[in-house]
Amino acid sequence: MDLCCCCCCCTIYYYVTAAVAIITFFLSFSPFCNAQPPSPAAVKSAAAPFTVVSGGPSPPPTPPPPPPPSPTPVKVTTGIVIFLFHLHLHLHLLLLLKLLLVYFVFRFHLHLLLHLHLHLHLHLLLLNKGESKELDEFYVDQVPGMPIRFSYKDLRAMTCNFNDKLGEGGFESVFQGKLSDGTKIAVKCLNGFGHVKNSFLAEVETIGSIHHVNLMRLIGFCAEKSHRLLVYEYMSNGSLDTWIFHRHQDLTLGWQSRKKIIMAIAKGLTYLHEECRQKILHLDIKPQNILLDEHFNVKISDFGLSKLIDKDQSQVETIMRGTPGYLAPEWLNSIVTEKVDVYSFCVVDLEMLCGRKNLDRSQLEEDMHLLDLFKRKAEEEHLVDIVDKYNDNMQIHREEVVEMMRVAVWCLQSDFSRLSMSMVVKVLEGSVEVENNLDYDFTTPVARRAIRAAGNQEDAIGAVAGPLFPSVLSGPR
């Protein structure tokens, strides 16, 4: 605002001073500037014909006065000098004002340039041509905790020319590989432009320098010409959806395992929201992005849609992103907080407890949407009816499962009443009691509209903000 005022003042001042100088110049040529008062002789001569002579000889006629000297151009010259002086002075003052304006503009934008320094470094990694080896080495050396930068040739060798595919989506494929020390890795290849570039930058920037037992570790990356690859630790048990949506005893998890996984997800999200230098909003929590190692330890993965905000920033405005069925109602306003992750977490929680997807087209129409079914059973006080009926161990512990459902209800409240993830952890640990007066009216028109738009692609990402494509890291869908 101040800069705009300064620009306007400079412009007004320039036109005013130019007008004053021009007026001064033209006044110097006015006939009033060179007019001479009449001489006494001229006045007397003009009055002579009307003089009455009384007797005697008439006096000799008075000779006519000599013609007045032509006016000198003194005043014209003075006007030109004044005009040039004014013009010279005002131009110097205008130049001084412009210099001050440039100074204030520079001061105004300097902090923004410093703040974007690291982000610009990441963009340099994406230059397809003219990449300097010296610049790359400088960047990797200067950023502490930076993941390893692999060449495309090395990753092709580690994955045996990308032969062992673990899974694929619309714009990405995942392959199994091995490091030189025998450590198994999962290599995610991103294919495409625009959103792929943003996803790649978001992953490297977000999880490249953070470490938590329940977050997927980024081992390295490749940004070589048009190739964009991310290297992760390998998760032998694949994604969570493999273990909760199959109706076979040998592929489902018991109550204790599910309770452990729910707690681990909550701790991982607590770290992202409250324990990092900046708040990290994942924005795509769903079973497909919860990976399990050989001991069923949880790793939250896929930060391609994540958003970083400052600690003192309570909310952020962004386009709608995520997966249909897991979108919080506040996405309608495009102004969200970390509570959108809490909402998605609780939908995942209910899916684990009920052993079904939030949208199951194999069910009757009135039971197709899990949240509608959950609300109806809660009003009827028959929540036990929707406990996973395909797992005997879940049926044995159905009373504990119903108690866990009440925690999920608390997390499905409106944005302001919704729990934070750190409070969720305390409730799961038993140090905080669940409230009794909870609102079960948590219908989500955002999820419904997005699901209808997505059709049968229930795992689509960015259904509203961009193309529909699933996200995988390891294990088949």
Salt bridges, closest charged atoms under 4 A:
GLU131 OE2 - ARG149 NH2 3.74
ASP136 OD1 - ARG149 NH1 3.25
GLU168 OE1 - LYS165 NZ 3.16
GLU203 OE2 - LYS188 NZ 3.12
GLU205 OE1 - HIS119 ND1 3.78
GLU294 OE2 - HIS295 NE2 3.61
ASP302 OD1 - LYS188 NZ 3.93
GLU330 OE2 - ARG418 NH1 2.75
GLU338 OE1 - LYS279 NZ 3.67
ASP341 OD2 - HIS273 NE2 2.94
ASP360 OD2 - ARG247 NH2 3.37
ASP367 OD1 - ARG376 NH2 2.49
ASP372 OD2 - ARG448 NH2 2.67
GLU380 OE1 - LYS377 NZ 3.97
GLU380 OE1 - HIS382 ND1 3.97
ASP385 OD2 - LYS377 NZ 3.54
ASP388 OD2 - ARG258 NH2 2.87
GLU403 OE2 - ARG406 NH1 3.03
ASP441 OD1 - LYS375 NZ 3.14
GLU458 OE2 - ARG361 NE 3.39
ASP459 OD2 - ARG477 NH1 3.95
